[in-house]
Amino acid sequence: MNWQRIEPWDYIVIAVASEYHRKYSMVEYDDIKQSLYEWFAEHPNKLDDWEAIGKRDAKNLLYRSLRNQALDYCQRWKAKSLGYEVSDLFYYAPEVVEAILPAVLRQDITITPQLNMGGGGGTSAPSEGGNLMAMMIEVDWGYWKLAKDDRRIIFLRYAESMDYKEIANILQLGTEDAARMRTKRALNRMIGKMGGYKPFRDEDSTSVDKESTSTEGATLSEEVTD
């Protein structure tokens, strides 16, 4: 491992290790940090690829990859210590949460659309066997874990079925785009309360599609600095 190559990015390693030690206090900070250094050893070409695109994009992409590395490590450690399989974890896709929210907020199961509860090619079902009521309970739990402002905007969108223009007017957000972004962030925070997004797996390469990675990095910049 080339420590001189890693050193300029060590502040990201420290930040991510600290973040996930707070989230998974049972996992030692130094162990998380070591797992992040292992990512560099396993993906020796990534830094060269990403730095060639630009420092800002490289920073965003590295944050994303190291956060996923930390999440994967912490979940495996927690599963081992508590005696369950990581495969038992269920990750809610945004579209699934959005489909369930109206029924949860209005307390009316009849309005919930037909969902793919683990069929071929679809989102895998939770350990309860895809039971809709179990999923509604988890979504309700995640909703009430949110701050009051987040709950309000989600309620207006998914219980009252308001469009973003109406939400912007009621909450005095200025524009539809601001209302849309606030709603998206609230939904993301809710999914985070329920377990977060499923970690992806990096694949090392000797070349990179600069156009697609640059676009991805621009999208991620808001997430990193949010």
Summary of the structure (lengths in Angstrom):
residues: 226
radius of gyration: 19.7
end to end distance: 31.4
largest distance: 59.6
contacts: 627
relative contact order: 0.13
helix: 69%
strand: 0%
